Amino acid sequence: MTYEETLHYLYTSTPVFQHSGASAYKPGLDTSIALDNYLGNPHKAYRTIHVAGTNGKGSVCHLLAAILRQAGYKVGLFTSPHLIDFRERIRVNGKMISKEYVIDFVERHRTTFEPLRPSFFELTSTMAFDYFRSEKVDFAIIETGMGGRLDSTNIITPILSIITNISLDHTQFLGDTVEKIAFEKAGIIKPGIPALIGEIDNQGVLDVFAEAAERNQTMIYLASEEELINHEKSYLMDTGEWYLDTAEYGQLFGQLGGAVQFRNAQTVLGALSLLDELGVDIPREAVREGFEHVVELTGLMGRWQVLQDKPKVVCDTGHNPGGWQYLQFNLENLRRTTLRMIMIVGMVNDKDVNGVVSLMPKEGAFYIFTQASVERAMPAAELAAIGKAHGLTGIVRDNVPSAVKWALEMLNEDDAIFIGGSTFVVADALPLFMKEDK
C-alpha cells in the first residue's frame, strides 16, 4: 500500500472519533492491553509522562517535549488530533513518524489487529508506543485522547502524571459535572506515582483528586499553590507572546501566544520541579530554550498562531467554554489594536455551542459562520442562528476556504481575522496559509 492508501484503510476500517464522534468512542482498556501484549509491551522500554486535562494538555505536552529535547534527551511525543497530516500525532525530537513506518506497521500487523476491531485511537496509540521503542527514546510524553481512566493510553506506568485542569467538555461521555469529569481524568493517577494538578478552582474537584491519591497511596501536587511565577513582573505582549518572571529560571520568553499560556507555563514549571526531585537532569538553559522555541522544536500549531501579518490572521483551536474564557482576553486585545475584525467561526455539534458562543465578542466584530469538512461539523446556518440569538452579526459561508477568501477580500492591511471555534476549522484553514514548499 501507498501512504495515502494506508491512511484510507485506517480511516475506513477503524472508527475515527475525529470525524464521526460518538459512534467511534470506545472506552475500556481490553483491546489496548491485547495489542500491547502482542507487541511485547513497547511502552516499558522508556520513561513516560502522562498528561490529561480538559484544556492545555497539548501545549503542556509540547513544552515538556521541547525542554527535555533541549536537555539532551531523545523524546517521543504522542498527541491528538492532528491538523494537517496524521503523522503530527507521533513525533521523535520534533520529527514526524515516517510514512514508511506507518505503512509497514499496518501491513505487518493488520492480520492480528483486525479481529480485535480496535478503534482508530487504540491503533494509533499502539503504533506510537511501538515507534518510540524502535527509535530508542529516553522519554515519551503521552497525551490522553479523552478522559483518562478508560483512555487507551492508560496502560502505561509513567514516572509522573499531570492533569492540567477540569472544565465541562465531552459531557456525553465523561459526565455532566466537573466532579464526574475529574473522576475520569483522575484515572491516570497510579500507585506510588506523583501526580501534578495544574489548575483547580473547585473544592469538589480537589476532593476527587485527593481521594484518588489516597486510593493509590501517592501524593498530589498543586502547581497553582507554588510560587513559581512572579505575576507582577510577567506580562503579555501585543503580539500575543509573553514574558515570565520565574523564581527558578529568571526571565522566560514564551513563544506560544495568548493569556492561557501563563496557566500552562505554571503547570510545566511545576512538572519540572517534580522531575528534578525524580532525578531528571534539566539544565536551566534547556528550560529557556524550550519555552522560547517550542514551535520549531515540536511542530506545534494552532495555539493563537499568527498565520499572516497584513491583514493580521490568527487561529486558535480553543473549542469549549474553558478555553474561550482565555480567548476573550486575546480577542479584545486584537480588536483594540486593529481597525476592523472578522471572526471566522465553526463548531462541532457535540460541544457546548451556546456556552462558547456566549463568550464570543459582540462589539467590534463581524462574523462569518462556517463549517469544517468533518461529519461532526454543525451546519453553518444552524450556528449562525445561535450566534444571532446571542447578538452576533454576520453571514454564512458553507466551508472554511470560501469564508477565508471572502474575509481577505473585504479587509485592509490594518484589519484582523480570527479563525477558530473548532480544531477542525483551524485544520481546514492552515493549508491556505502554508507555503507551497512546505
LODO-57108 format. One record per residue (C-alpha): residue number from 1; residue in one letter; x, y, z. Coordinates in steps of 0.05 Angstrom, whole numbers, always signed. Each point is the difference from the previous one (the first is absolute). Layout:
% residues N
   i aa     c1     c2     c3
 NUM  a      X      Y      Z
...
% end
This chain:
% residues 438
   i aa     c1     c2     c3
   1  m     +0     +0     +0
   2  t    +20    +72    -10
   3  y     -3    +49    +58
   4  e    -65    +29    -26
   5  e    -30    -70     -7
   6  t    +23    -16    +71
   7  l    -34    +61    +28
   8  h    -63    -16    -39
   9  y     +2    -70    +30
  10  l     +9    +28    +71
  11  y    -56    +51     -8
  12  t    -50    -49    -31
  13  s    +17    -63    +38
  14  t     +3    +29    +71
  15  p    -50    +48    +31
  16  v    +29    +70     +2
  17  f    -27    +46    +54
  18  q    +31    +61    -34
  19  h    -49     -8    -57
  20  s    -58    -39    +26
  21  g     -6    +16    +74
  22  a    -40    -44    +47
  23  s     -4    -60    -47
  24  a    +76     -6     +3
  25  y     +7     +7    +76
  26  k    +23    -65    +30
  27  p    +16     +3    +75
  28  g    +39    -54    +34
  29  l    +70    -29     +0
  30  d    -10    -73    -22
  31  t    +17    +12    -73
  32  s    +59    +45    +17
  33  i    +28    -52    +48
  34  a     -8    -55    -52
  35  l    +36    +41    -53
  36  d    +54    +20    +50
  37  n    +12    -72    +21
  38  y     +3    -22    -72
  39  l    +56    +51    -13
  40  g    +38    -18    +63
  41  n    -20    +60    +43
  42  p    +41    +53    -38
  43  h    -17    +56    +49
  44  k    +42    -34    +53
  45  a    +63    +14    -39
  46  y     +3    +74    +19
  47  r    -24    +49    +53
  48  t    -67    +33    -11
  49  i    -37    +62    +24
  50  h    -75     -4     -5
  51  v    -42    +63    -10
  52  a    -75     +7     +5
  53  g    -47    +60    +10
  54  t    -56    +39    -33
  55  n    +42    +56    -30
  56  g    +75    +13     -8
  57  k    +25    -71     -1
  58  g    +26     +7    -71
  59  s    +39    +62    +16
  60  v    +28    -31    +64
  61  c    +21    -63    -38
  62  h    +36    +40    -54
  63  l    +35    +45    +50
  64  l    +25    -59    +41
  65  a    +23    -35    -64
  66  a    +38    +62    -23
  67  i    +34    +10    +68
  68  l    +20    -73     +7
  69  r    +27     +0    -71
  70  q    +42    +61    +14
  71  a    +25    -35    +63
  72  g    +31    -52    -45
  73  y    -52    -55     +3
  74  k    -32    -36    -58
  75  v    -74    +14     +8
  76  g    -62    -32    -29
  77  l    -64    +40     -2
  78  f    -70    -29    -10
  79  t    -57    +50     -7
  80  s    -67     +6    -35
  81  p    -36    +20    -42
  82  h    +43    +18    -60
  83  l    -13    +63    -40
  84  i    +29    -14    -69
  85  d    +38    -66     -1
  86  f    -15    -63    +40
  87  r    +74     -5    +16
  88  e     -4    +62    +44
  89  r    -27    -46    +55
  90  i    +66    -38     +7
  91  r    +66    +36     +3
  92  v    +71    -12    +24
  93  n    +41    +62    +15
  94  g    -50    +40    -40
  95  k     +4    -43    -63
  96  m    -63    -35    -22
  97  i     -3    -76     -6
  98  s    +20    -21    -70
  99  k    -52    -19    -52
 100  e    +38    -65    -10
 101  y     -7    -19    +74
 102  v    -75    +13     -2
 103  i     -8    -43    -63
 104  d    +44    -56    +27
 105  f    -34     -1    +68
 106  v    -69     -8    -30
 107  e    +22    -52    -51
 108  r    +39    -42    +51
 109  h    -53     -1    +54
 110  r    -68     +7    -33
 111  t    -16    -74     +1
 112  t     +9     +1    +75
 113  f    -37    +64    +17
 114  e    -59     -7    -48
 115  p    -34    -55    +41
 116  l     +6    +45    +62
 117  r    -37    +57    -36
 118  p    +40    +56    +33
 119  s    -22    +72     -4
 120  f    +43    +48    -40
 121  f    +28    +30    +64
 122  e    +16    -69    +30
 123  l    +39    -18    -62
 124  t    +34    +68     -5
 125  s    +24     -1    +73
 126  t    +26    -71     -9
 127  m    +38    +22    -62
 128  a    +30    +58    +39
 129  f    +23    -44    +57
 130  d    +32    -49    -49
 131  y    +33    +56    -40
 132  f    +30    +32    +62
 133  r    +31    -66    +20
 134  s    +30     -9    -70
 135  e    +29    +70     +5
 136  k    +30    -14    +69
 137  v    -28    +63    +32
 138  d    +18    +19    +71
 139  f    -67    +31    +15
 140  a    -69     -1    -32
 141  i    -51    +54    +16
 142  i    -69    -32     -7
 143  e    -64    +41     -6
 144  t    -65    -34    +15
 145  g    -54     +2    -53
 146  m    -61     +9    +43
 147  g     -9     -8    +74
 148  g    +54    -44    +30
 149  r    -27    -59    +40
 150  l    -23    -38    -62
 151  d    +44    +35    -51
 152  s    +42    -48    -42
 153  t    +64    +34    +21
 154  n    -13    -18    +73
 155  i    +37    -66     -5
 156  i    +66    +36    +15
 157  t    +33     +9    +67
 158  p    +31    +69     -4
 159  i    +51    +33    +45
 160  l    -46    +60     +6
 161  s    -75    +11    -12
 162  i    -25    +70    -17
 163  i    -72    +25     -2
 164  t     -1    +71    -28
 165  n    -70    +21    +22
 166  i    -73    -20     +1
 167  s    -60    +32    -34
 168  l    -62    -24    -36
 169  d    +15    -34    -67
 170  h    -19    -67    -31
 171  t    -55     -2    +52
 172  q    -39    -55    -38
 173  f    +59    -46    +12
 174  l    +34    +24    +64
 175  g    -57    +26    +41
 176  d    -41    +63     +8
 177  t    +35    +29    +61
 178  v    +72    +21    +11
 179  e     +5    -51    +56
 180  k    -19    -57    -47
 181  i    +49    +24    -52
 182  a    +54     +6    +53
 183  f    -12    -72    +20
 184  e    +14    -22    -72
 185  k    +63    +43     -5
 186  a    +24    -24    +68
 187  g     +2    -70    -30
 188  i    +71    +14    -24
 189  i    +24     +7    +72
 190  k    +40    -64    +15
 191  p    +23    -34    +64
 192  g    +63    +34    +27
 193  i     +6    +47    -60
 194  p     -1    +75    +15
 195  a    -57    +38    -32
 196  l     +0    +74    -16
 197  i    -64    +41     -7
 198  g    +11    +62    -41
 199  e    -61    +42    +17
 200  i    -58    -11    +47
 201  d    -56    +47    +23
 202  n    -51    -48    +27
 203  q     +1    -35    +68
 204  g    -40    -59    -26
 205  v    +51    -12    -55
 206  l    +57     +5    +50
 207  d    -36    -52    +44
 208  v     -4    -47    -59
 209  f    +75     +5    -13
 210  a    +16     -7    +74
 211  e    -41    -63     +4
 212  a    +35    -28    -62
 213  a    +68    +15    +31
 214  e    -20    -34    +65
 215  r    -24    -62    -37
 216  n    +65     -4    -37
 217  q    +43    +17    +60
 218  t    +34    +58    -35
 219  m     +5    +75     +5
 220  i    -34    +53    -42
 221  y    +34    +68    -10
 222  l    -36    +64    -18
 223  a    +40    +43    -48
 224  s    -46    +59    +14
 225  e    +21     +1    +73
 226  e    +75     +5    -16
 227  e    +33    +68     -6
 228  l    +31    -17    -67
 229  i    -18    +64    -38
 230  n     +4    +73    +22
 231  h    -64    +24    -34
 232  e    +13    +73    +16
 233  k    +63     -2    -44
 234  s    -29    -45    -54
 235  y    -38    +28    -59
 236  l    -34    -16    -66
 237  m    +24    +39    -61
 238  d    -44    +28    -56
 239  t    +27    -56    -45
 240  g    -32    -52    +47
 241  e    +66    -25    +24
 242  w    +21    +11    +72
 243  y    +56     +8    +51
 244  l     +0    -38    +65
 245  d    +39    +19    +61
 246  t    +14    -66    +36
 247  a    +31    -17    +66
 248  e    +43    -57    -26
 249  y    +18    +21    -72
 250  g     -3    +76     -1
 251  q    -32    +32    -60
 252  l    -31    -48    -50
 253  f    -26    +19    -68
 254  g    -61    -40    -21
 255  q    -10    -13    -74
 256  l    -70    -28     +6
 257  g    -49    +57     -5
 258  g    -57    +19    +45
 259  a    -17    +13    +73
 260  v    -17    -74    +10
 261  q    +75    -16     -6
 262  f    +14    +31    +69
 263  r    -41    -57    +29
 264  n    +33    -52    -43
 265  a    +69    +27    +19
 266  q    -17     -6    +73
 267  t    -17    -73    -11
 268  v    +64    -13    -38
 269  l    +43    +34    +53
 270  g    -34    -43    +53
 271  a    +15    -62    -41
 272  l    +73    +20     -8
 273  s     +5     +6    +76
 274  l    -26    -71     +9
 275  l    +44    -27    -55
 276  d    +59    +30    +36
 277  e    -20    -37    +63
 278  l     -4    -64    -41
 279  g    +72     +9    -22
 280  v    -12    +25    -71
 281  d    +56    +49    -17
 282  i    -27    +61    -37
 283  p    +48    +60     -7
 284  r    -28    +70     +8
 285  e    +19    +18    -71
 286  a    -42    -59    -26
 287  v    -61    +29    +35
 288  r    +11    +68    -31
 289  e    +11    -28    -70
 290  g    -60    -47     +6
 291  f    -48    +57    +16
 292  e    +30    +47    -52
 293  h     +3    -50    -58
 294  v    -55    -50    +14
 295  v    -32     +8    -69
 296  e    +64    -14    -38
 297  l    +20    -57    +47
 298  t    -67    -37     -1
 299  g    -40    +24    -60
 300  l    -58    +24    +43
 301  m    -54    +38    -37
 302  g    -66    +34    +15
 303  r    +13    +33    +67
 304  w    -14    +74    -13
 305  q    +41     -9    -63
 306  v    +13    +60    -45
 307  l     -9    -24    -71
 308  q     +8    +67    -35
 309  d    +18    +71    +19
 310  k    -36    +46    -49
 311  p    -57     -7    +13
 312  k    +16    -36    +64
 313  v    -29    -71     +0
 314  v     +0    -40    +64
 315  c    -27    -69    +14
 316  d    -13    -38    +65
 317  t    -27    -70    +13
 318  g    -38    +19    +63
 319  h    -67    -35     -4
 320  n    -34     +1    +68
 321  p    -20    +52    +52
 322  g    +63    -13    +42
 323  g    +44    +17    -60
 324  w    -42    +60    -22
 325  q     +4    +33    +68
 326  y    +73    +13    -16
 327  l    -12    +14    -74
 328  q    -45    +58    +21
 329  f    +60    +39    +24
 330  n    +41    -14    -63
 331  l    -57    +20    -45
 332  e    -13    +64    +37
 333  n    +73    +18     -7
 334  l     -2    -17    -75
 335  r    -63    +42    -10
 336  r    +31    +58    +37
 337  t    +64     +0    -42
 338  t    -33     -6    -69
 339  l    -51    +40    -39
 340  r    -50    -55    -18
 341  m     -5    -72    +22
 342  i    -34    -59    -35
 343  m    -13    -63    +39
 344  i     -1    -64    -41
 345  v    -32    -52    +46
 346  g    -27    -70     -4
 347  m    -14    -54    +51
 348  v    -15    -73     +6
 349  n    -69    -23    +22
 350  d    +20    -37    +63
 351  k    +30    +61    +36
 352  d    -31    +51    +46
 353  v    -15    +47    -59
 354  n    -43    +49    +39
 355  g    +53     +4    +55
 356  v    +55    +16    -50
 357  v    -42    +49    -42
 358  s    -19    +38    +63
 359  l    +73    +16    +10
 360  m    +13    +26    -70
 361  p     +8    +76     -7
 362  k    -63    +38    -20
 363  e    +29    +69    -11
 364  g    +49    +16    -55
 365  a     -2    -68    -34
 366  f    -35    -25    -64
 367  y    -11    -75     -5
 368  i     +6    -50    -56
 369  f    -35    -64    +25
 370  t    +28    -61    -35
 371  q    +11    -75     +8
 372  a    +59    -46     -4
 373  s     +6    -59    -46
 374  v    -16    -53    +52
 375  e    -65    -38    +14
 376  r     -5    +30    +70
 377  a     -1    +72    -26
 378  m    -61    +40    +19
 379  p    -34    +28    -62
 380  a    +22    +72    -10
 381  a    -72    +26     -4
 382  e    -17    -33    +66
 383  l    +61    +32    +34
 384  a    -19    +67    -31
 385  a    -70     -5    +31
 386  i    +31    -14    +69
 387  g    +48    +58    -11
 388  k    -57    +47    -18
 389  a    -36    -20    +64
 390  h    +62    +22    +38
 391  g     +4    +67    -35
 392  l    +54    -18    -52
 393  t     -5    +30    -69
 394  g    +26    -34    -63
 395  i     -9    -43    -61
 396  v     +4    -74    -18
 397  r    +52    -35    -43
 398  d     -6    -75     -9
 399  n    +74    -16     +5
 400  v    +63    +28    +31
 401  p    +38    +17    -65
 402  s    -58    +42    -26
 403  a     -6    +35    +67
 404  v    +74    +17     +1
 405  k     -1    +24    -72
 406  w    -59    +46    +14
 407  a    +33    +29    +63
 408  l    +66    +13    -35
 409  e    -35    +36    -57
 410  m    -38    +45    +48
 411  l    +56    +23    +46
 412  n    +59    +47     -5
 413  e    +70     -7    +28
 414  d    -18    +30    +68
 415  d    -57    -47    +13
 416  a     -2    -69    +32
 417  i    -31    -69    -10
 418  f    -10    -52    +54
 419  i    -12    -73    -20
 420  g    -24    -50    +52
 421  g    -57    -31    +40
 422  s    +23    -70    -19
 423  t    +65    -37    -10
 424  f    -27    -22    -67
 425  v    -14    +71    -24
 426  v    +72    +16    +15
 427  a    +22    -64    -36
 428  d    -38    +21    -63
 429  a    +30    +70     +3
 430  l    +73    -15    +12
 431  p    +17    -27    -70
 432  l    -27    +64    -30
 433  f    +57    +39    +33
 434  m    +56    -50     -7
 435  k    +55    +10    -51
 436  e     +2    -47    -58
 437  d    +69    -25    +16
 438  k    -25    -26    +66
% end
